Amino acid sequence: MTKKVEMLSNTRALAEKGEAFAQFHLGRYLVKQDREQALKWLTLAAKQNHAEAIALLAELAAPPPVADMPEPEVIPDPLEFGPPKESAETLLAAAQAGEAEAMVVLGDRYRSGDGVQADLREAMKWYRKAAEMGSAPGECAVAMLYDLGMGVPADAQEAKAWYLKAARRGDARAQFNLGNMIREGRGGAANPEVAAKWFLAAAKQGDAAANFALGALYETGSGVPKDAVQAMEHYRDAAEQGDADAQFNLANMLRQGLGAEMDLAEAAMLYRRAAEQGKAAAQFNYALMLAGGQGVQRNEEAAARWLRRAAESGDARAQYELGRLCASGGTGGDPIEAHVWFGLAEAGAESGIAERARTARAALAPRLDADALREAERRLRERIGGGGQ
């Protein structure tokens, strides 16, 4: 305990001398104990362009970082029925003989064009036949086509009615999708409490998307009491099945010590797993941890690589930071590239980052002659999608 107090005292002393690194770490330490003081020290560090302080200030000013709810789950192709490559002729014969499972698999084939000409109307015909025989997968498939408007006009009420039938028969995908519709208020009034019950039913069957959804509800207190421990448990269940959003949210909680003891090493590992699946926010956070040596060995070269990946994936914070690196000569960049990254951050970010990017781009302009500025603007238009010369 004495050692910890001594370290804190040394950090405060350095922070008072104007050291941005110490100001950031002191601010981060005080977040849970004295938010006002934490914001003071983080703001001082941010004014010195300390990237992690800027990121943490943005995080503290924003709602809890919860990823978007997943889209309705699409039924996999095919369901387990007979040999893996059951011929269309064999499936058709079985379906015509009244086998519901064969009807669903045949519908899958027509929906995806696997071994037959893709035909959504034919897919719906076989899904509906199975559904009318009381097949939960058939009912879920019919609901899915109405939900996504595939082969039929999108109809939220029809989708909800068919999901409900399948959900009551215990189909986990239908339970999750029904919960999602009820949470969003599609096909009827929104009711997060009822949505949570359907998510729980699907989660008990191991559905990763339902576990993620429950984690998000417990983290924000929507439809269930706010409970960081429960949120973490559900995120972990989904993360262990490879869900990138759950890995990201779980890492956020571990990095902040929410729902469990702070664990920077596990947070870094989870960010990397989500980053490797292409999640831009995870790529950015992993880059920050590599740059600061938090939970992972400090590696500025690897941090720059992940920062570039996050920027190329569209993360505005990463685009701004990469612009700063390029402007300073880092990552082999140049002022033209810096101008482009600042412009992308300005175009795609919310007010805070956009304003900093706009200011940085304006400050960079004097370093570019007329030809270089025209080239920078041309590249920026191409990246944004405007094209032209």
C-alpha positions, 0 to 999 in steps of 0.5 A, spaced: 500 500 500 505 504 501 508 503 495 502 505 491 501 511 495 508 513 493 507 511 486 501 516 486 505 521 489 510 521 484 505 521 478 502 527 481 508 531 482 510 530 475 503 531 473 503 538 476 510 539 473 506 539 466 508 532 464 502 529 459 504 522 460 503 523 468 497 527 467 493 522 463 495 516 468 493 521 474 486 522 471 485 515 469 486 513 476 481 518 479 476 517 474 472 512 479 474 516 485 473 524 483 471 525 476 471 532 476 479 532 478 480 526 473 477 531 467 481 536 470 488 532 469 485 529 462 484 535 459 491 538 461 494 532 458 489 532 452 491 540 451 498 537 449 495 532 444 496 526 448 492 521 444 490 516 450 487 522 454 483 525 448 480 518 447 478 517 454 475 524 455 471 522 448 469 516 452 467 519 458 463 524 455 459 519 451 454 514 453 457 507 455 460 504 449 455 499 446 456 496 439 450 496 435 445 490 436 446 485 430 442 484 424 436 478 424 440 472 424 440 468 417 438 461 417 445 457 415 445 453 409 443 447 409 440 444 416 443 437 418 439 433 413 442 427 410 448 427 407 452 434 406 451 434 399 444 431 398 442 432 391 436 437 389 432 431 386 433 427 393 431 433 397 425 434 392 422 427 393 423 427 400 419 434 401 414 432 396 413 425 401 411 430 406 418 431 410 418 438 413 426 438 414 427 436 407 422 442 405 426 447 409 433 444 406 430 445 399 428 452 401 435 454 403 437 451 397 433 455 393 434 461 397 442 461 396 442 458 389 446 452 392 445 446 386 439 449 384 437 456 380 436 461 386 429 463 386 426 466 393 419 465 391 420 457 391 424 458 397 418 461 400 413 456 398 417 450 401 419 454 407 411 455 408 409 448 407 414 446 412 411 452 417 404 449 416 406 442 418 409 445 425 416 446 423 420 451 427 425 452 423 420 453 417 416 458 421 423 461 423 425 461 415 418 464 413 419 470 418 426 471 416 424 472 409 418 477 411 423 480 416 428 482 410 423 483 405 427 477 401 422 474 395 416 478 399 415 485 401 418 486 408 412 486 413 414 486 420 407 484 423 408 478 419 415 477 421 413 478 428 407 473 428 412 467 425 418 468 429 413 468 435 410 461 433 417 458 432 420 462 438 414 458 442 417 451 439 424 453 442 427 455 436 433 460 439 434 464 432 427 465 432 427 467 440 433 472 438 430 475 432 423 476 436 427 479 442 430 484 437 423 486 433 420 487 440 426 491 443 426 496 436 418 496 436 418 493 429 411 490 428 408 493 435 410 497 441 417 497 443 418 493 450 425 492 452 423 488 458 419 482 454 425 483 449 430 481 454 426 475 456 426 472 449 434 474 449 434 470 455 431 464 452 435 464 446 442 465 450 440 459 455 441 455 448 448 458 447 446 463 442 451 468 441 447 474 438 442 473 444 448 473 449 451 479 446 444 483 446 443 481 453 450 484 455 448 490 452 441 491 456 444 489 462 450 494 461 445 500 459 439 498 464 434 497 458 429 492 460 433 489 466 436 492 472 443 495 470 448 490 472 455 490 470 457 483 473 451 480 469 453 484 462 460 482 463 458 474 464 453 475 457 459 478 453 464 473 455 459 467 453 458 471 446 466 473 446 468 466 447 464 464 441 468 469 437 463 475 437 467 481 435 462 486 438 462 482 445 469 481 445 470 489 444 465 491 449 468 486 454 475 489 453 472 496 454 469 493 461 475 490 463 480 496 461 475 500 466 474 495 471 467 495 470 463 488 473 470 485 475 477 487 477 481 491 471 485 486 467 489 490 461 492 484 459 485 480 457 482 487 455 488 487 450 487 480 448 480 481 446 481 488 443 486 484 438 481 478 437 476 483 435 481 487 431 483 481 427 475 480 425 475 487 422 472 491 428 475 498 427 474 501 434 477 495 437 483 496 432 484 503 434 483 501 442 489 495 441 493 500 437 493 505 443 494 499 448 500 497 444 503 505 443 502 505 451 504 498 453 498 497 457 496 490 458 501 488 452 509 490 451 510 497 448 510 496 440 510 503 437 511 500 430 505 495 431 501 500 434 502 504 427 500 498 423 493 497 427 492 505 427 492 505 419 488 499 419 483 502 424 483 508 419 482 505 413 476 501 416 473 508 417 475 510 425 475 517 425 479 517 431 484 513 428 484 517 421 485 523 426 491 520 429 494 517 423 494 524 420 498 527 426 503 521 425 503 523 417 504 530 419 510 529 423 513 524 418 511 518 422 509 511 419 513 514 412 507 519 411 507 526 408 503 532 409 499 530 403 497 524 406 496 527 413 491 532 409 487 526 406 487 523 413 485 529 417 479 530 411 476 524 412 476 524 420 473 531 419 468 528 414 466 522 418 466 524 425 462 527 430 463 534 432 469 533 437 474 529 432 471 533 426 473 540 429 480 538 431 481 535 424 479 541 421 483 545 425 489 540 424 488 541 416 488 548 416 494 548 420 497 544 415 495 548 409 501 552 409 506 547 408 503 545 401 504 549 395 498 550 390 500 543 386 500 539 393 494 542 395 490 540 389 493 533 389 491 532 397 484 535 395 483 530 389 485 524 393 481 526 399 475 527 394 476 520 391 476 517 398 470 520 400 467 518 394 466 524 390 471 522 384 473 528 380 480 531 379 
